[in-house]
Amino acid sequence: NAGVMQNPRHLVRRRGQEARLRCSPMKGHSHVYWYRQLPEEGLKFMVYLQKENIIDESGMPKERFSAEFPKEGPSILRIQQVVRGDSAAYFCASSPRTGVSELFFGSGTQLSVL
Amino acid sequence: AQRVTQPEKLLSVFKGAPVELKCNYSYSGSPELFWYVQYSRQRLQLLLRHISRESIKGFTADLNKGETSFHLKKPFAQEEDSAMYYCALSDTGGFKTIFGAGTRLFVKA
């Protein structure tokens, strides 16, 4: 089991461009969580998804950010019209089912906005 | 509102000394508490959870509901314990896990 896979590891974008971050959960896991980590801060919850459903997006900024977890393929965190303040490490985690609270993390994607 | 507070950003101790990483939380229900650890160049991973009541790598943590704390302790720190430690809280049902800001533990030889 390769674990949670995130790509790319590093992503550089200019202001106004779009950023797409991908996350493939562990085999057999149907729950995906996205977190953002700003310098000197902890992990901030963004969104929780199950296959084809957004369960909790209370941590997502209201504009420019969206997430999906299609029936086939990885989960995608999409940031439109990026700004410098979006520069951060974005982590994905997965779990096999609701109520199993242990999260398995990916290595993260470091987004840098120039 | 749910909140996890780790008051220390950095904790530096000598090898063999006791270590305690503090964690306080606020939650209106019955939360599940965790400690996650990130060693250098590795992924964030679960260290222990309060319901397991077990010792992992010599670390223990006791949930104190009266003080709303879940401090992580180890009687004799080792150099390999140097890492970033995050306290985390999961709501009932495990729908969302929130993390503290983390404490970097540095164990000196």
Interface residues (C-beta under 8 A of the other chain):
Chain A: G3 V4 Y33 Y35 E40 E41 G42 L43 K44 F45 Y48 I55 D56 S58 F91 S95 T98 G99 V100 S101 E102 L103 F104 F105 G106 S107
Chain B: V4 Q6 K9 E32 F34 Y36 R43 L44 Q45 L46 R49 Y86 S90 G93 G94 F95 K96 T97 I98 F99 G100 A101 G102
